[in-house]
């Protein structure tokens, strides 16, 4: 899981994500249809959201949301953004995440 800084501090709300934010934090996954690591990322993030109360997982099809992808500088899938309760991007990672890394990243948002 490679980290990047582009988009840190940006605010993303339900209007831009097309889904409600989590009460405590939100994991936003940018995926594409034929991305194998995206499937494994989906499972990992679903596991984490099931373990941590108040955390939501939102998956966004990068090809269907090109304006948002460009605005946030998403260049590869999967890319995961960790949002705090207000919708501010506090962490960003590219590639297949490990469960422990996702939990650690959430620590910055909670």
Residue, then its C-alpha position, 0 to 999 in steps of 0.5 A: x500500500x503506497x501512500x500519497x499526499x494529493x488531496x489531503x485536507x480536501x472535504x468530501x461530502x455525500x453530494x460528491x460521494x453519492x453516499x452518506x458519510x460514516x458517523x466516525x470515519x469513511x473509507x472511500x475506495x476508487x475501483x474499476x471493473x476489471x481491477x483484481x486488487x479492487x475485489x480484495x480491497x473491497x473485502x478488506x475494507x468490508x471486514x474493517x467496517x464490520x469491526x469498527x463502529x461508525x465507519x462506512x465503506x463507499x466504493x466509487x467506480x472511477x470510470x463513471x466518476x471521471x471529474x471526481x477522479x481528476x479533481x482528487x488526482x486518482x491515477x491508479x486503482x485501487x486507491x483508498x481515501x480515509x475521511x474523518x467524520x467531517x469528510x476531510x481526507x486524512x489519509x490516502x493509499x494506493x494499492x491493495x491494503x493490509x487490514x492492519x494498515x487500514x486500521x492504523x490509518x483509521x486511527x488518524x481519522x477517529 
